[in-house]
Amino acid sequence: MSVLSALRELNHEQRHTVLASFLGWTLDAFDYFLFTFVIVGIANEFHVDRTEVTLGVFLTLAARPVGALIFGRLADRFGRRPVLMVDVLLFSVFELATAFSTSMTMLLALRFLFGVAMGGEWGIGASLAMESIPPKSRGLVSGLLQSGYPCGFFLGALANWLLIDHIGWRGLFIVGTIPALLVLYIRRKVPESPAWEASQAVHGKRSLVDAMRGHWKLAIYLMCLMAAFNMFSHGSQDMYHTFEEVNLHLPTGSSAAFVLVALLNLGALVGGIFFGGWSEKVGRRRAMIIAALLAIPVIPLWTYGGSLLLLGLGAFLIQVMVQGAWGVVPTHLNELSPDAVRGTLPGFAYQMGNLIAAGTATAQSWLAAQGAGLPLVMSLWIAAVAVLLALLLWLGPEARGVRFGS
């Protein structure tokens, strides 16, 4: 089934819900990745080492579990739709405030607050979409939703390429307020989750402890799984622009640097949709395991291609596999989560995994500075995490096609 075929099977309201959830994650990622493109520029302005600036990445990732818990619980109690609107508005406000930082301390504090708001979006958006569509559409829609992340990366790269020489890094963060407009669309076009409404009618408002009774082992497993997933994703993306500048000698804003990032994100888009749809046939775990392991033979092209053509092919293929595995995550986590905590558990597990993996960029930068070099560090990192991820998936459960709201 193609993406267009899957979307045709949805009714008018379901399409609006999927689109809003996709745009929410796209624009969230857009705001996040703008920071990774300007690490060198911020370091130069504040006269600090690049590794110190990468603490902004760490703090954003570390704050996301806080947001996932706060906004997830609000979404489980008061509905997905209103809480999603508040969340999108907040991360847009903190993105704007970053543009007016007067010191590294202020900038790092604002990136932490941005991370709190960012932490709520994925879990709420994914649960709203997954609960609103037919079970047979979940795999493809999951891949489509997760492809919002590389789309946001691409939009950030495009904004950086077109605007960095004209408005500087501060201007990019002002452009990052665009997601606030999504609130108007959600308010007008997106209905509440029918599964949430059905669950409320049966169970009412339940405490987190009550709703999670019997599911704590599952929660711990999902956190470990998402730690591996986030080390996989952030290990292949967060330092890539720095790799372009320092190792490939491609200045920020250059056409060659933009083309590599564009190919990287095109691969992520293709991989997420393909493996998400394929998981309906072969199963969630099998699709993710195959995608993760196929990343290993692509690594030499990705970091040691030797020419822009081969490096571009490597960038494309590595993200087909990395984001191919990720494309199954929204439906996999939502299918494993109980109705009463579906707004909280997938997002919290995801963001706790982010917390565990939050030091990825800083660790890669530090290891490279010890003499190993960024290409070798990135290569070994992805190979090791791919094996770990495949093992965790093989050992874990699956609930493909489970009914929501029952």
Secondary structure, 3 states (H helix, E strand, C coil): CCHHHHHHCCCHHHHHHHHHHHHHHHHHHHHHHHHHHCHHHHHHHHCCCHHHHCHHHHHHHHHHHHHHHHHHHHHHHHCHHHHHHHHHHHHHHHHHHHCCCCCHHHHHHHHHHHHHHHHHHHHHHHHHHHHHCCHHHHHHHHHHHHCHHHHHHHHHHHHHHHHHHHHHHHHHHHHCCHHHHHHHHHHHHCCCCHHHHHHHHHHCCCCHHHHCCCCHHHHHHHHHHHHHHHHHHHHHHCCHHHHHHHCCCCCCCCHHHHHHHHHHHHHHHHHHHHHHHHHHHHCHHHHHHHHHHHCHHHHHHHHHCCCHHHHHHHHHHHHHHHHHHHCCHHHHHHHHCCHHHCCCHHHHHHHHHHHHCCCHHHHHHHHHHHHHCHHHHHHHHHHHHHHHHHHHHHHCCCCCCCCCCC
